[in-house]
Amino acid sequence: MILVRWFARADEELRRRIYEFYLANLVSINNWDLVDGSAPYIVGPYLWERDRSQLYVFATSSSVWERRIAIVSTLYFIRRNDFADAFGIAELLLRDPHDLIHKAVGWMLREIGKRDLRAEQSFLNRHCRTMPRTMLRYAIERFPEPERRRYLSRHVVAGFSPR
């Protein structure tokens, strides 16, 4: 959390050093609270006007924390109405086995919906049938009840296909 505070006040050189230190010490970022409290305040801002390919590397990592860093870092972009990477990473994580990833992706989708409901709905219309139920529930949390029920009724349980 100290790095987050330093990063917010740092010049460009110190920001680079903090970002590199963060990446060099990912092993210490080992719970959802540390990821959520740091990624959108260090990784997101650092990559804002840079190559974002590192996020896609994280999204395909075997580490649940790196995968969560990938999606949660996009909160910085979402807050600036840039949704492309959030959607791209969300698609990569649609079949992720970990509940903490389902929650994070759903959270980012909900954040997109706060800014552009149609963009969120478009993504959900393409993926709601197969995305993990927890992810869907987080994404539609603020929808009116009839719309929530409609999305949930379209969801297909893994291994089950209604006739």
C-alpha positions as CSV (number, residue, x, y, z in Angstrom):
1,M,0.0,0.0,0.0
2,I,3.0,2.2,0.5
3,L,3.9,1.7,-3.1
4,V,0.4,2.9,-4.1
5,R,0.8,6.1,-2.2
6,W,4.3,6.7,-3.6
7,F,3.2,5.9,-7.1
8,A,0.4,8.5,-6.9
9,R,2.9,11.2,-6.1
10,A,5.9,10.0,-8.2
11,D,7.5,11.4,-11.3
12,E,7.7,9.3,-14.4
13,E,11.1,7.7,-13.5
14,L,10.0,6.7,-10.0
15,R,6.7,5.3,-11.4
16,R,8.7,3.1,-13.8
17,R,10.9,1.9,-10.9
18,I,7.8,1.2,-8.7
19,Y,6.1,-0.7,-11.5
20,E,9.3,-2.8,-12.2
21,F,9.6,-3.5,-8.4
22,Y,6.0,-4.5,-8.3
23,L,6.5,-7.0,-11.2
24,A,9.7,-8.3,-9.6
25,N,7.8,-9.0,-6.4
26,L,4.6,-10.5,-7.6
27,V,5.1,-13.5,-5.2
28,S,4.3,-11.1,-2.4
29,I,1.0,-10.0,-3.9
30,N,-0.7,-13.2,-2.8
31,N,-4.3,-12.4,-1.8
32,W,-7.3,-10.7,-3.4
33,D,-7.0,-7.6,-1.1
34,L,-3.4,-6.9,-2.1
35,V,-4.3,-7.3,-5.8
36,D,-7.4,-5.1,-5.6
37,G,-5.7,-2.5,-3.5
38,S,-2.7,-2.2,-5.8
39,A,-3.3,-3.3,-9.4
40,P,-5.6,-0.5,-10.5
41,Y,-3.4,2.1,-8.8
42,I,0.0,0.9,-10.1
43,V,-0.3,-1.5,-13.0
44,G,-3.3,0.2,-14.7
45,P,-1.9,3.8,-14.5
46,Y,1.5,2.7,-15.6
47,L,0.2,0.9,-18.6
48,W,-2.4,3.6,-19.5
49,E,-0.3,5.1,-22.4
50,R,1.9,2.1,-22.9
51,D,1.9,-1.4,-24.4
52,R,-0.6,-3.4,-22.4
53,S,0.5,-6.9,-23.5
54,Q,1.8,-7.7,-20.0
55,L,-1.9,-7.9,-18.9
56,Y,-2.5,-10.6,-21.4
57,V,0.5,-12.5,-20.2
58,F,-0.9,-12.2,-16.7
59,A,-4.3,-13.4,-17.9
60,T,-2.8,-16.6,-19.1
61,S,-0.6,-17.2,-16.0
62,S,-1.0,-20.3,-13.8
63,S,-1.1,-17.9,-10.8
64,V,-4.6,-16.9,-9.8
65,W,-3.1,-13.6,-8.4
66,E,-1.5,-12.7,-11.7
67,R,-4.8,-13.5,-13.5
68,R,-6.6,-11.3,-11.0
69,I,-4.0,-8.5,-11.5
70,A,-4.7,-8.7,-15.3
71,I,-8.5,-8.0,-15.0
72,V,-8.4,-5.7,-11.9
73,S,-5.8,-3.5,-13.5
74,T,-8.3,-2.6,-16.2
75,L,-10.4,-0.8,-13.6
76,Y,-8.0,2.2,-14.3
77,F,-8.9,2.0,-18.0
78,I,-12.6,1.5,-17.4
79,R,-12.7,4.6,-15.2
80,R,-11.5,6.5,-18.3
81,N,-14.1,4.8,-20.6
82,D,-11.6,2.5,-22.3
83,F,-13.2,-0.9,-22.2
84,A,-11.3,-2.8,-24.9
85,D,-8.7,-4.5,-22.7
86,A,-11.3,-5.3,-19.9
87,F,-13.4,-7.1,-22.5
88,G,-10.4,-8.8,-24.1
89,I,-9.1,-10.1,-20.8
90,A,-12.7,-11.0,-19.6
91,E,-13.0,-13.2,-22.7
92,L,-9.7,-14.9,-21.9
93,L,-11.0,-15.6,-18.3
94,L,-14.5,-16.8,-19.1
95,R,-13.5,-20.4,-18.5
96,D,-11.2,-19.8,-15.5
97,P,-11.7,-22.4,-12.8
98,H,-11.2,-20.0,-9.8
99,D,-14.1,-18.3,-8.1
100,L,-11.9,-15.2,-7.3
101,I,-11.5,-14.7,-11.0
102,H,-15.2,-15.1,-11.6
103,K,-15.9,-12.4,-9.0
104,A,-13.3,-10.0,-10.4
105,V,-14.4,-10.3,-14.0
106,G,-18.0,-9.8,-13.0
107,W,-17.0,-6.8,-11.0
108,M,-15.2,-5.2,-14.0
109,L,-18.2,-5.9,-16.3
110,R,-20.5,-4.2,-13.7
111,E,-18.1,-1.2,-13.7
112,I,-18.3,-1.0,-17.4
113,G,-22.1,-1.1,-17.2
114,K,-22.0,1.9,-14.9
115,R,-20.5,3.9,-17.7
116,D,-21.9,2.2,-20.8
117,L,-24.7,-0.2,-20.1
118,R,-25.1,-1.1,-23.8
119,A,-21.5,-2.2,-24.0
120,E,-21.9,-4.4,-20.9
121,Q,-25.2,-5.9,-22.2
122,S,-23.6,-6.6,-25.6
123,F,-20.8,-8.6,-23.9
124,L,-23.3,-10.4,-21.7
125,N,-25.6,-11.2,-24.6
126,R,-22.7,-13.0,-26.3
127,H,-21.4,-14.8,-23.2
128,C,-24.1,-15.1,-20.5
129,R,-25.0,-18.7,-21.5
130,T,-21.6,-20.0,-20.8
131,M,-19.9,-17.7,-18.3
132,P,-19.6,-18.9,-14.7
133,R,-22.8,-18.1,-12.8
134,T,-20.9,-16.2,-10.1
135,M,-19.3,-14.0,-12.8
136,L,-22.8,-13.4,-14.3
137,R,-24.3,-12.6,-10.9
138,Y,-21.7,-10.0,-10.1
139,A,-22.0,-8.4,-13.6
140,I,-25.8,-8.0,-13.3
141,E,-26.0,-7.1,-9.7
142,R,-27.3,-3.6,-10.3
143,F,-29.7,-4.6,-13.1
144,P,-33.5,-4.3,-12.5
145,E,-34.9,-7.6,-11.2
146,P,-36.7,-8.5,-14.4
147,E,-33.6,-8.1,-16.5
148,R,-31.5,-10.0,-13.9
149,R,-34.0,-12.9,-14.1
150,R,-33.9,-12.8,-17.9
151,Y,-30.1,-13.1,-17.9
152,L,-30.1,-15.8,-15.3
153,S,-32.7,-17.8,-17.1
154,R,-30.5,-17.8,-20.2
155,H,-27.5,-19.2,-18.3
156,V,-26.7,-22.8,-19.1
157,V,-25.2,-24.9,-16.3
158,A,-22.0,-26.6,-17.3
159,G,-22.6,-30.1,-18.6
160,F,-26.4,-29.4,-18.8
161,S,-28.2,-28.4,-21.9
162,P,-32.0,-27.6,-21.7
163,R,-34.2,-28.9,-24.5
